[in-house]
């Protein structure tokens, strides 16, 4: 007799090798401070748990960058866990536990496998699994998350996904109906979707959102197609539904891990803000906001017993926030597009002064306020609020990132370097490999940011050659990676 251990989750092809910056405790703590909520009090010795970790890259980077924390990462796919364990051993990471386990078993946890935790993180998982598994997740969080602990969930949300749900249905239906690997079925379903799109099928010609989503699948890899669209339990959810599920675990919605979303004026007009604020509950207010912004993905932080920061506490926490510039000084800025369009000029005029100061190295928000108040002639009572919004926008564009303290960076550097060496050794394979580009990691671990930072193919290959002793790189060739604690 064959036992289906997948519970309807597509597992015949590995998940994409992604990094997710929002999972970092530093990132989440800052998002909570922006939302006016006290972060977890774990400090040194905090315990962080990821459910559905895939290849474990975010967990590995966090373990390397935060040797003071205990990192636990769980996935039910043994191939994922085996690969992550191999990388952890190669990097000599002693503070990470990589577990192959099922949510149902962990929810009961009769063997006491999990300690109380300060953070729980799930990327995408919640709306990719069935109702039974979602119940196990809520029960697990209820039993293991400490009072004051934070749970991060990113998930496909409604109504932003509504128009394109038939796209997912057809992909998944092919995956269920056709024999053989789901990757091949997904390719066939995608080809049909694109043929329908090219032939001006009525559904697509009358539905711009669905047409755009199908068009974006042209270059999608098989792992992305399978894991984003082809689980039998796949169900996008309204925020109010997720909030109700987690209320049973005594969790309350605290704010968004997308920093910009904690500023309603960056997301909605004044009249739209009033509409959302008039909803009878916080969960419905957030759901109304989703109707206004029509976003397909939420990045929610829930807290078990949230405490509100008063104005003084919020200013103190945000003032201590350290920031680092991710690019080279003078690099062109990307175009920033918010739901309301381009940022307000009162905000965007601060981009370059902020980057000019950070070109000299990391600085705290309090440093930035003090410097700009001295150097900008028209600095006024609203300018600090504009600065916060400017920073949130720059962070959203991967121009800035939160930065660890100097002592933490020094403690993290050895483990981060070993992890990056292991990642590059594992990824670049041999020069004869026809797909070396696709095997490169998406990001490299950073001792400065405490997570992963984007690195170009050229930077990664130069670094791999440098570490292999094939090329002795001039100092400035790797200066950006050195500044960010990669090498």
Buried (B, 14 or more C-beta within 10 A) or exposed (E): EEEEEEBBBBBEBBBBBBBBBBBBBBBBBBBBBBBBBBBBEBEEEBBBBBBBBBBBBBBBBBBBBBBBBBBBBBBBBEBBBEBBBEBBEBBEBEBBBBBBBBBBBBBEBEEEBBEEBBBBBBBBBBBBBBEEBBBBBBBBBBBBBBEBBBBBBBBBBBBBBBBBBBBBEBBBEBBEEBEEBBBBBBBEBBEEBBEBBEEEBEBBEEBEBBBEBBEEBEEBEBBBBBBBBBBBBBBBBBBBBBBEBBBEBBBBBBBBBBBBBBBBBBBBEEEBBEBBEEBEEBBBBBBBBBBBBBBBBBBBBBBBEBBEBEEEBBBEBBBEBBBBBBBEEEEEBEEBEBBBEEBBEBBBBBBEBBBBBBEEEBBBBBBBBEBBEEEEEEBEEEBBEBBBBBBBBBBBBEBBBBBBEEEBBEBBBBBBBBBBBBBBBBBBEEEEEEEBEEEBBEBBBBBBBBBBBBBEEEBBBBBBBBBEEEBEBEEEBBEBBEBBBBB
